Amino acid sequence: MIETLAGLEQLPLAVTLKNSVWLYPLVNTAHIVGIALLFGAIVPYDLRLLGLWRAIERRDLARILVPMAAIGLVIAIAAGGLLFITQARDYLASPFFLAKMAVLLAALIVAAMALFLSRRTPAGPVPGSLRLCAGLSILLWLCVITLGRLIGYF
């Protein structure tokens, strides 16, 4: 495993990222932009599921926000993968990184459940299971962001 991680760090792309004055910060910026798009789309939708903006049909909101969240997720994962290969051994040795990955998986599972339930729920009152998913979603994504920030400090 250590050899594989060391091999990732020696990939030409990883070496270029590590040695570039501009490329690594740009990839880091892309990661933050992806997170902003993702979280910025998820929170308004989850808040709608929790009871805010009842005058706006949740399916109309979903048509706009779900694709934005998906785009943000793709950008964040792609950029995050590039950041990972520059220090793969250090990241996998970090309890904050491991916790972030576990919470990220939980957040993605909750998001998938919310989408599934939302598509099968007719217009009208939001069922408790969907409200629970929405509340968990906000909490889990906040944890992912916080754990991600903590990686750089410890």
Secondary structure, 3 states (H helix, E strand, C coil): CHHHHHHHHCCHHHHHHHHCCCHHHHHHHHHHHHHHHHHHHHHHHHHHHCCCCCCCCHHHHHHHHHHHHHHHHHHHHHHHHHHHHHCHHHHHHCHHHHHHHHHHHHHHHHHHHHHHHHHCCCCCCCCHHHHHHHHHHHHHHHHHHHHHHHHCCC
